[in-house]
Amino acid sequence: MSVRSSLAVSMLLALALTAPLPANAAKASKRLKSWTWTFQADTLGHAPASAVTFGGTWQIVADSSLAASDTALAAADTSGASDSATVMPRVLRQSEGDDGIQFHYIQFTKPVVGNMAVSVRFRILEGEIDPSAGVMFLLNPKGKSGYLVRVSGARDELIAHYLLSGKRRDLRYAKVARPEPGTWHTLDVERVGSVIIARYDGEERIRIRDERFTFGSVGLWTEDDTVVDFAGLSLSMR
């Protein structure tokens, strides 16, 4: 190979290495960003330090009944724990049922995302008026506007709502089995573009289009006299 040809090949290689990623590769990298809340670095008996509460009594409690897989996940938290056998799994519990406030929810102020997928497990312990648990997403900084997907034990429904200046409105609902007290269930919500998909225990139940909100943070919801545990809250960008 001539000197001129070698120089040309070297220049092409240099350009290839320094060229920006294709759009699809950049999107793939963006999807890798994710967050998980295990509450191992937070104080037992208190709400998470990185959250704002709106009604209710939110506190982190240790729970030995969670599966061994949850113990391993908790050990991977930023608390620095290194021995999964010594880490007790934790849940976030809302235990207030008599404060005169209908809606109880908590907002995790960071991160702020757009297209995203959020998942949480919940276990309703008590509740007579409307045993309810839900996940919130794309919340504004004041926690008064955004989306909510919740399970209503009173209506035996999975319901998608939007909140605007603190007022809740229905978007869509689907019939589901009433959650049994003490049983773990899973809520998964995905938002890409204007499409919102909600799954209950792994099964898609709601698919809608709505463009009211585009960026925001996530939160957890319950209401009336419901006592509920949340675990395994995770968020990823899409």
ABEGO torsion letter per residue (X at the ends): XBAAAAAAAAAAAAAAAABBBBAAAAAAAAAABBBBBAGAABBBGBBBAABBBBEEBBBBBBBAABBAAAAAAAAABAAGBABAAABBBBBBBBABAAAGBABBBBBBAOBBBBBBBBBBBBBBABEAABBBBBBBBGBBAAGABEBBBBBBAAAGBBBBBBBBGGBBBBABBBBBBBBBBGBBBBBBBBBBEABBBBBBGGBBABBBBBAABABEBBBBBBBEABBBBBBGBBBBBX
